[in-house]
Amino acid sequence: MGNTNNTIIVLGNGFDLNLNLPTAYKDFIGSSQFQELIHNGNKLCEHLESQYELQNWVDIEYELQRYSSMYASVDREPFRLEYNELCSKLCIYLNNIDYTKIDK
C-alpha cells in the first residue's frame, strides 16, 4: 500500500503575518511593484493608495467592489486591465518574498 496522508492543516487569516512575512496589503502598497503601477497611471491602484493614506489601512476587497461599481454602466475593460495588472504585480511581489527568514 502506498504512502497516504491523513492530516489536514487549516491555516487561518493572519498565519503568514504571525510568521513575520511582509504579506499585508500595506506591505504590497509600499512595494516597488505597486508603486510602478501608480507611476504608470493605474487608476485602480491610485484609488487603493489614496484610501490607504486616509486611514493607514485599506479594506481592499471592499475598495475593489466600490471601485468596480463605477464601471457598472460603462465599458468595464479599463477596470479589467487595471485589475489584471494589479493581480500580476501582486503575484510577482509574493513570489519575491524571502521565505527563508520565516520566524519559526
N, C-alpha and C positions, 0 to 999 in steps of 0.2 A: 504494500500500500504506500502511496506517495505521501510526501510531506503536506499536511493540511494546516491551515491557520484557523484557529477558532477564537481569535481575540479581535475585538473591535475597539479602536481607540477613537473617542469623540473629543474633538478639540473645540472649545468654545471661543467666543469672541474675546479677544484680548490675550489669547495664549501667546501669540507672536510678540506682543508688547511686553508681556511678562518675561520673555527671554531677552529683552532689551534690543529687539530688532527695530530698525527705523522704518516701520511699516504703517505708521499712522498716516492719514491723509495729509496732515500738516507737514510731515517729512517729505512726502511726494510734492506738495505745493512749493516747498523750498528747494526742490531739486533742480539741477540744470536741465533735465528733460522737460519738466513742467515749464520752466522759465523760457525755454526755447519755443514752446507753443505760444506763450504770451508774446514773445518777440516777433513771431511770425503772424500775429494778428488773430489767433484763435479766440473768437468772442466768447465761446463757452468757458474757456479757461480764464479769460478776463473776468467773467461773471463769478466763477468759483473763487478766484483770488480776492475779488472785492468783498464777497461775503465772508471769507476767512478773515480779512483785515478788519471788518466791522466787529467781529466777535472773538477773534483769536481762536476760532473753531468753525467748522463747517459741517453741516449735515448734508453730505454730498449726495446721498440718494434723493433727499427732498429737493435739493437745488437742481439736480438733473431733471426731475419731474417738472419743477417750476419753469426752468429754462426751456425745456422741450415744449411745454404748453404754449409758449409764444409762437410756435410754428404750427399750431393746430389747424389754422385755416389758410396757411400759405405753403409754399414749397418747403418741404421738410429736408430736402437734400443738403442745404448748408449745415443744419444741425447734425445730420448723419455723418457728414465729413468731419466736422469738429469732434464729434463723439468718437469716431473711429481713430482719429489722431490721438485723442486723449487715452483711449484704451491701449493703443500701440505703445505710447510713451510710458504708460504705467507698467506694461509688461517688461519693457526694457529696464525701467527703474528696479522692479522687483528681481529681475534676473541678474542685476549687477550688485545686489546686496552681498556683503561679505558674511556668509553664513558660518564661517569658521570662528567668528567672535561671539557665538551664542553664549549667553550667561547660563551655564549649566548649574 
